Amino acid sequence: QVQLVESGGGLVQPGGSLRLSCAASGFVFRLSTMGWYRQAPGKQREWVATINSGGGTNYADSVKGRFTISRDNAKTTVYLQMNSLKPEDTAVYYCNRISGRDSIYSWGQGTQVSVSS
């Protein structure tokens, strides 16, 4: 059974930082491209960042320079370090295995990130 469990969200002030974690199981994590997505209130789910099996990364323009995606294959976990947070980063954040821009597995519950004063 594939499981994707996001954690690390919370309430933070603008300019603050959070580190999200996604614990994955039920598939060969080390060979998988993983990504982070987010969905803000009233908006479509959008892609945020990707890390491939070799460690190569890509970021949405909206987060480039502020967010860093990383992975620990031994722990089958992908991370998203979020710095210089802005109110527009407020969303539920999800992880998934991806190919191109296609998600592979069903979505987990996500973790809520709220940025406000």
C-alpha positions as CSV (number, residue, x, y, z in Angstrom):
1,Q,0.0,0.0,0.0
2,V,1.5,3.3,-1.1
3,Q,1.5,5.9,1.6
4,L,2.5,9.6,1.5
5,V,2.5,11.4,4.8
6,E,3.2,15.1,4.9
7,S,4.2,16.9,8.0
8,G,5.9,20.0,9.3
9,G,3.3,22.7,8.4
10,G,2.1,25.3,10.8
11,L,1.5,29.0,11.3
12,V,4.4,31.3,10.6
13,Q,4.9,35.1,10.2
14,P,6.0,36.6,6.9
15,G,9.7,36.2,6.4
16,G,9.8,33.0,8.5
17,S,10.8,29.5,7.7
18,L,9.3,26.0,7.8
19,R,10.7,22.6,6.8
20,L,8.1,20.2,5.4
21,S,8.6,16.4,5.3
22,C,7.0,13.7,3.2
23,A,7.4,10.2,4.4
24,A,6.9,7.7,1.6
25,S,6.4,4.0,1.5
26,G,5.0,1.2,-0.7
27,F,7.2,1.9,-3.8
28,V,10.8,2.1,-4.8
29,F,11.5,5.6,-3.5
30,R,15.2,5.8,-4.6
31,L,14.2,5.4,-8.3
32,S,11.3,7.9,-8.2
33,T,11.1,11.5,-9.1
34,M,9.3,13.3,-6.3
35,G,7.5,16.6,-6.2
36,W,5.8,19.1,-3.9
37,Y,2.5,20.7,-4.8
38,R,0.3,23.2,-3.0
39,Q,-3.3,24.2,-3.1
40,A,-4.4,27.6,-1.8
41,P,-8.0,28.4,-0.9
42,G,-10.1,28.9,-4.1
43,K,-7.2,28.0,-6.4
44,Q,-6.2,24.9,-8.4
45,R,-3.4,22.7,-7.1
46,E,-0.1,23.9,-8.5
47,W,3.3,22.4,-8.8
48,V,6.0,23.8,-6.5
49,A,9.2,21.8,-6.9
50,T,10.7,18.5,-8.2
51,I,13.7,16.4,-7.3
52,N,14.6,13.4,-9.5
53,S,16.4,10.2,-8.6
54,G,19.8,11.7,-9.3
55,G,19.1,14.8,-7.1
56,G,18.4,17.2,-9.9
57,T,15.8,19.9,-9.0
58,N,13.3,22.2,-10.6
59,Y,11.2,24.9,-9.0
60,A,8.2,27.0,-9.8
61,D,9.2,30.7,-10.5
62,S,7.1,31.7,-7.5
63,V,9.3,29.9,-5.0
64,K,12.7,29.9,-6.8
65,G,15.4,31.2,-4.5
66,R,13.3,30.8,-1.4
67,F,12.5,27.0,-1.3
68,T,14.8,24.0,-1.5
69,I,13.7,20.5,-2.2
70,S,15.9,17.6,-1.0
71,R,15.6,13.9,-0.3
72,D,17.0,11.2,2.0
73,N,16.7,7.9,0.2
74,A,17.7,5.9,3.4
75,K,14.7,7.4,5.1
76,T,12.5,7.4,2.0
77,T,11.6,11.0,2.8
78,V,11.5,14.2,0.7
79,Y,11.8,17.6,2.3
80,L,10.9,21.1,1.4
81,Q,12.8,23.9,3.2
82,M,10.7,27.0,2.9
83,N,12.4,30.4,3.7
84,S,11.3,34.0,3.4
85,L,7.7,32.9,3.5
86,K,5.0,35.2,2.1
87,P,1.3,35.3,2.7
88,E,0.7,34.0,-0.8
89,D,2.6,30.8,0.2
90,T,-0.4,29.9,2.4
91,A,-1.8,26.6,1.2
92,V,-2.1,22.9,1.9
93,Y,1.2,21.3,0.7
94,Y,1.2,17.8,-0.8
95,C,3.9,15.5,-2.1
96,N,3.7,12.8,-4.8
97,R,5.7,10.7,-7.2
98,I,5.6,12.4,-10.6
99,S,6.5,11.7,-14.2
100,G,6.8,14.9,-16.1
101,R,3.9,16.9,-14.6
102,D,1.7,13.8,-13.9
103,S,1.1,12.6,-10.4
104,I,1.4,8.9,-9.9
105,Y,-0.4,8.1,-6.7
106,S,-3.5,9.4,-5.0
107,W,-3.1,12.5,-2.9
108,G,-2.5,12.3,0.8
109,Q,-3.9,14.6,3.4
110,G,-1.3,17.3,3.0
111,T,0.0,19.7,5.6
112,Q,-1.3,23.2,6.2
113,V,1.1,26.1,5.9
114,S,-0.3,29.5,7.0
115,V,1.7,32.7,6.6
116,S,0.3,35.7,8.4
117,S,1.2,38.4,10.9
